Amino acid sequence: MTPKELADELQCLPDEAVAYYDTVKKEFVIALNYEDEYFPLIDDMDEKDEMIALPDSFEINDKKMMLRFAQCSSSDELLSTLHGRSLYRRFKDKVYELGLDEEWYKFRDEWYLDAVENWCKRHRLKLDDCE
């Protein structure tokens, strides 16, 4: 798996899921914070020494990412969407309205890729070794 492929997968994870890397089996595992017959529980994964949690939505910090993009775009309209409830929906709608969608998706992809690359460095892993 390449860093880009892993970054793309992380973008698709729901908030109630965490991805782990099993250092023994050299594979990725998804765990949930609720009972499910197909996925293990996050608490079970956290207890295993061979499991390393990948960056989650809190570590990646989507709000910070949106703020940084809005600041880079120099759009007061975009900055004004980053307050209150449903800010992600308002932000995304404004991105489309301003015609910044291609730039936003490129920025978001690079943000996630940076998170994955930093995670690999922190844990001294090469993604080529992972399945």
Helices and strands as residue ranges (DSSP letters): H 3-12, E 17-22, E 27-32, H 42-46, E 51-53, H 57-60, H 62-73, H 76-79, H 87-97, H 101-122, G 127-129
